[in-house]
């Protein structure tokens, strides 16, 4: 199964649905997430920050959080790998970097930093009385650009592209995105996982070279210490599954109790 084509088609389709929805005045979510009317199914952080900022329990926001939580507990961080337009941009930047021969570090900021960023976003929203992430959300920037014009929110996207092209691979997604940090914490309980057949693994490291989240999350499984990629960081994108020459990696539903790696 070649997942890369699907990882391109799906986010473009989501952006298209939101764009058409706003153009035709049909409620299909918000400018930051798909959904129905004011229920943004894929933005639990935005819904939570809004309620905290306004100090109001909003029924639609509660529904958003509950539905998103259910999806995360099932699919873990799959939103980041399959739906988020920033991941699509990141794959484009990866391709551009390879063609230009630009080499950057695999990581410059710890991947757990985005959990702290998520906490900071919620606390700051409570302090200023406004969901601050919506000001810089790159997901919202893409959708605003489509709906209101190509330059709307361009600053956020430009900063991400420059950082990923010249500073570090997947800096935003791996280490800074607060929504990713939220998914990382909750995703460690996700039921869709990448599993490994230790007998089939030849330790070629092709999976680590293509991992979109962070190659370090594959280490316990590759070392024979676990049967699945257990870290909440895993996007379940399937890049490692596609790259494995012996089909040692595959998707699996469910996880056994084990020491949890964030």
C-alpha positions in Angstrom: 0.0 0.0 0.0 1.4 3.4 -1.0 0.2 5.8 1.6 2.0 8.9 0.3 -0.6 9.5 -2.5 -3.4 9.2 0.1 -1.6 11.5 2.4 -1.7 14.1 -0.4 -5.3 13.5 -1.5 -6.9 13.6 1.9 -5.7 17.0 3.2 -6.4 18.6 -0.2 -9.9 17.1 -0.1 -10.5 18.5 3.4 -9.2 21.9 2.4 -11.5 21.8 -0.6 -14.5 20.9 1.4 -13.9 23.7 3.9 -13.2 26.2 1.1 -16.4 25.2 -0.9 -18.4 25.2 2.3 -17.5 28.8 3.1 -17.9 29.9 -0.5 -21.4 28.4 -0.7 -22.3 29.4 2.9 -22.7 25.8 4.0 -21.4 25.2 7.5 -18.7 22.5 7.4 -16.7 23.5 10.5 -14.4 26.5 11.2 -11.4 28.0 9.4 -9.2 25.8 11.6 -11.0 22.4 11.4 -13.6 20.5 9.5 -16.8 19.7 11.3 -20.4 20.9 11.2 -21.5 24.5 11.8 -19.5 25.6 15.0 -18.5 22.0 15.9 -14.9 21.6 14.8 -14.3 17.9 15.1 -10.5 18.0 14.8 -9.5 20.9 17.0 -9.9 19.9 20.6 -7.2 22.4 21.6 -9.1 25.3 20.0 -12.4 24.3 21.6 -10.8 23.9 25.1 -8.9 27.2 24.8 -12.0 29.0 23.7 -14.0 27.7 26.8 -11.1 28.6 29.1 -10.6 32.0 27.6 -14.3 32.9 27.7 -14.8 31.1 31.1 -17.9 29.6 29.6 -19.0 26.0 29.1 -20.0 26.0 25.4 -22.1 23.0 24.5 -20.8 22.9 20.9 -17.2 23.1 22.1 -17.8 20.3 24.6 -19.2 18.2 21.7 -16.1 19.1 19.7 -13.8 18.0 22.5 -15.7 14.7 23.2 -15.8 13.7 19.5 -12.1 14.7 19.0 -11.1 12.8 22.1 -12.9 9.6 20.8 -11.2 9.9 17.5 -7.7 10.4 19.1 -8.2 7.4 21.4 -8.9 5.3 18.3 -6.6 6.7 15.7 -4.0 8.4 18.0 -2.1 11.2 16.1 -3.3 10.1 12.7 -4.8 13.6 12.1 -1.3 15.0 11.8 -0.2 12.4 9.3 -3.3 12.1 7.2 -5.3 15.3 7.4 -3.3 18.3 8.5 -2.2 20.5 5.6 1.0 21.4 7.3 2.2 17.8 7.0 1.6 18.1 3.3 3.6 21.3 3.2 6.4 19.5 5.2 6.6 16.7 2.6 6.9 19.3 -0.1 9.7 21.0 1.8 11.5 17.7 2.3 11.4 17.1 -1.4 12.7 20.6 -2.1 15.5 20.2 0.4 16.6 16.9 -1.3 16.6 18.5 -4.7 18.6 21.6 -3.5 21.0 19.4 -1.6 20.3 21.2 1.7 21.2 19.2 4.8 19.7 20.1 8.2 19.7 18.4 11.6 17.1 15.7 12.2 16.1 17.6 15.4 17.1 20.8 17.2 14.3 21.0 19.7 13.1 18.1 21.9 10.0 16.5 20.6 8.3 16.8 24.0 8.6 20.5 23.8 5.2 20.8 22.0 3.5 19.4 25.1 4.8 22.4 27.0 3.7 24.7 24.1 0.2 23.3 24.4 0.0 23.9 28.1 1.4 27.5 27.6 -1.3 28.1 24.9 -4.1 27.1 27.2 -2.7 29.2 30.1 -2.1 32.2 28.0 -5.6 31.9 26.5 -7.0 32.0 30.1 -4.8 35.0 30.9 -5.7 37.2 27.9 -9.3 35.9 27.4 -8.8 34.8 23.8 -7.8 31.5 22.2 -4.3 32.7 21.2 -3.5 29.6 19.0 -6.0 30.8 16.5 -3.9 33.8 15.8 -1.0 31.7 14.5 -2.6 28.4 13.7 -1.1 27.2 10.3 -4.1 25.1 9.7 -6.3 28.1 10.0 -3.8 30.0 7.9 -4.2 27.6 5.0 -8.0 27.8 5.1 -8.0 31.6 5.6 -5.8 31.9 2.6 -8.2 29.9 0.4 -11.3 31.8 1.7 -10.1 35.4 2.1 -7.1 35.5 -0.2 -3.7 34.0 -0.8 -1.8 36.2 1.6 -4.1 35.7 4.7 -2.0 33.9 7.3 0.9 33.7 5.0 3.4 34.8 7.7 2.8 31.7 9.8 3.2 29.3 6.8 6.3 31.2 5.5 8.0 30.9 8.9 7.3 27.2 9.0 8.6 26.6 5.5 11.8 28.6 6.2 12.4 26.8 9.5 11.9 23.4 8.0 14.0 24.2 4.9 17.0 25.7 6.7 16.8 24.9 10.5 15.6 21.4 11.2 13.5 18.7 9.6 9.8 18.9 10.6 10.6 21.5 13.4 7.0 22.7 13.7 5.3 19.3 13.6 7.8 17.4 15.8 8.6 20.0 18.5 6.5 23.2 18.4 2.9 22.5 17.3 0.6 22.7 20.4 -2.1 20.7 18.7 0.5 18.0 18.0 1.4 18.2 21.7 -2.2 17.6 22.6 -2.4 14.6 20.3 1.0 13.3 21.6 -0.3 13.0 25.2 -3.7 11.5 24.2 -2.3 9.4 21.4 -0.3 7.1 23.6 -3.6 5.4 24.2 -4.5 5.2 20.5 -5.6 1.8 19.2 -4.3 2.1 15.6 -0.6 1.3 15.8 2.4 0.3 13.7 3.4 -3.2 14.7 6.7 -5.0 14.0 7.5 -8.6 13.1 10.9 -9.0 14.7 11.8 -12.1 12.8 11.2 -10.3 9.4 13.1 -7.1 10.4 16.5 -6.9 8.8 17.5 -3.7 10.6 18.1 -1.8 7.3 16.9 1.5 9.0 14.9 2.5 6.0 12.0 3.1 8.3 13.9 5.6 10.4 15.0 7.6 7.3 11.4 8.2 6.3 9.7 8.7 9.7 7.7 11.9 9.7 7.3 12.1 13.5 10.7 11.4 14.9 12.9 8.4 14.2 13.6 7.9 17.9 10.1 6.7 18.5 10.9 3.5 16.4 13.9 2.6 18.6 12.1 0.4 21.2 10.3 -1.7 18.5 13.4 -2.1 16.4 15.5 -3.1 19.4 13.0 -5.9 20.2 11.8 -4.2 23.4 8.2 -3.7 22.1 5.9 -5.1 19.5 4.5 -1.8 18.4 5.5 1.8 18.0 4.0 2.9 21.3 5.0 6.6 21.5 2.1 9.1 21.3 4.1 10.9 18.7 3.4 8.3 16.0 1.3 9.8 13.2 0.3 6.4 11.9 1.1 7.9 8.5 2.4 4.6 7.1 5.6 6.0 5.7 7.7 3.4 7.6 5.3 0.6 6.5 5.7 1.6 2.9 9.5 1.8 3.2 10.0 -1.6 4.9 11.5 -4.0 2.2 10.4 -7.1 4.1 7.0 -6.0 5.3 8.1 -6.3 8.9 6.1 -3.3 9.7 2.3 -3.2 9.5 -0.7 -1.5 11.0 -2.4 -3.2 13.9 -5.5 -2.4 16.0 -5.1 -2.6 19.8 -2.2 -2.4 22.2 -1.0 -4.5 25.1 0.0 -2.9 28.4 3.6 -1.9 28.4 5.9 0.8 29.6 4.6 3.9 27.9 7.0 6.2 25.9 5.6 9.7 25.3 
